Amino acid sequence: MKWAPHLLPEDRAEYERLLDEALRTASDRPELAAIGRRLDESQLRAMALGAAALISTAAATEYAVYVRVREEHRRPSGASVMASVLGGSGDGAAPGAGFGVVVTVLTPILAGTAALVLLLLGYVLKMLDPPPDLAAPLVTAGWFFAAVTATGLLVAAIGLLVTALRNRPAETAAARGPGGCASDELSRAREAWRHALLERGIVPFLREALTERRPEPGPGGVHPPVSERPRPLPRSAGTGFTGPGPGLAAPETGAE
């Protein structure tokens, strides 16, 4: 099976689903009414799968738009939140926002370390007999830094919560396009590609395959099998397909 270079692997199954849909609903299309009399569904399906690289070019423009929109909506939505929390480098951020974040993060760490060291040293000195005069100030300083650590942790938690709540409406607005929700934009792009691929690629290919002129019988009046007959080749992308006639013919080059 030959796939178009621009058709991503995740979209090849969609191509096959559209092809099966076209074959399943062929009775609703007068131009495909000859299915079963000249070529059956399995033969047409095999031909269309083999010519996937040619058929998919009929909807190359719509497919490029669909892939671009899909990639835009796959970007991590939490990137702006993390940038605001870690660096404060968003639009309109104050120059000192990054320094404030550093202080908020480092204060509990440094204060907690100082509290642990001072309390441990102060209570060890208090165990001496008699305890030195430095023991009580060390314990007092240790408990002071412990209070600073708790306060710093509380401030950091509140800051993260406020930042997350502040960025949620901004992310929701950014995820919405000018015409509505982002999912609507993605759905419209996908449906535009599907419609173009079906109406300008798959259906014209099937129609030309069914209307291809029957080859002359060989020796003994026997027609060659379907697998040995030439397959229709595209005249140009997006304008339908044309059969090559009774013999194998090269595609038109359009040279002047």
Salt bridges, closest charged atoms under 4 A:
GLU10 OE1 - ARG70 NH1 3.53
GLU10 OE1 - ARG74 NH2 2.70
ASP11 OD1 - ARG70 NH1 2.87
GLU14 OE1 - ARG17 NH2 2.47
GLU14 OE1 - ARG190 NH2 3.11
GLU14 OE2 - ARG194 NH1 1.95
GLU16 OE1 - ARG45 NH2 3.50
ASP20 OD1 - ARG45 NE 2.64
GLU21 OE1 - ARG194 NH2 3.68
GLU31 OE2 - ARG29 NH1 3.91
GLU62 OE1 - ARG200 NH2 2.94
GLU71 OE2 - ARG74 NH1 3.66
GLU72 OE2 - ARG68 NH1 3.32
GLU185 OE1 - HIS73 NE2 3.78
GLU191 OE2 - ARG190 NH1 3.54
GLU191 OE2 - ARG194 NE 3.70
GLU199 OE2 - ARG29 NH2 2.87
